[in-house]
Amino acid sequence: MSETEYVVLLDDFGNEIGTAPKASVHGTDTQLHLAFSCHVMNSRGEVLVTRRALHKKTWPGVWTNSFCGHPAAAEPVLSAVHRRADFEVGLAVRDVELALPLFRYRAVDATGIVEHEICPVYVAHTDDEPQPNPDEVAEYRWVDPLDLAASLEATPWAFSPWLVLQAQQLHLFEMPPAVRRAS
């Protein structure tokens, strides 16, 4: 990772309009920018959830999807998915599929920091065990998606808002394990 990480800024229609240092766009007046989220499944039909490191600027210590990040300028989003899978959770992922191409959200955390992203959502697969980067991930769990869905419904405040919103739209959180394994 470079010393200064840049994100791709977007207009309201999703067109690139420039770049800015990542640290400058996650504040109380966050510009719309490009990101992505990825949900990793294993052959047992479980999904990997991670708990964000406690020193993260946005949503520290909350449970979230497997990993997420920002593509660099001119970096294909799929390349960024593989790069962040390795960097955040120490995984090589395969069969990466775009599940929610138009996912977009704006959320404000308890400190007033805003996330404002167009964030395509991917589903990937691995049977490797994560080797999380402690700067990114405090802990992780492989969980049954139906159990995750029940937890998201019962205690949405314990999870990142983007995970809650994505789960409402992703069908993988509704399928029984046998069906998930067959697909």
C-alpha positions, 0 to 999 in steps of 0.5 A: 500500500502506498503512503497516500491512498486515493479514491475516485470521486464521482458525480451524481450520475456515477461518472468519474470527476477526479481523485482525492486522498482517502483521508480527505473524503471520509469526514462530515461532508463526504464526497460521492466516491467509488468503493466496492464490497465483497462477501466471501463464501466457503464450500460449506455455504458459510459467509465470512463476516469481519469485525472492523479494527477498533482504530478504523475512522469509520464504524470502528469495531462493528461487524461487516461484510468480508472486506471492502475497499476503494479502487485506485484511479484507472484500476479495474474494480475486479483487480481492487477486489483481489488486492483488498482480499489479500491485504485485508483478510489474507485470502486468494478468492475465486469465482468472483461475481458481481451481485449488486452492480448499482448499490449506492448508499449514504450513512452517518456514524455516531461521530458524524463521519459520512460514508457516501459511495457507489459501491458495487457488491461482489460475491467470491469463494474460497476454502482458505482460512483468513489471515486478517490484517490487524490494521483492518480486521479485529476478528472474523467468523464464518457464519450461516447466512440465515443466522447472519440475516436473523442477527442483522434483523435483531441487532442492525446497530451492531453491523455496518449500515452497508452490510444491513442494506446489502443483505436486504438485497442479496438473495444469498442471505435467504437461501438454505445451505443446500441450495447455496452449495449447489449454486 
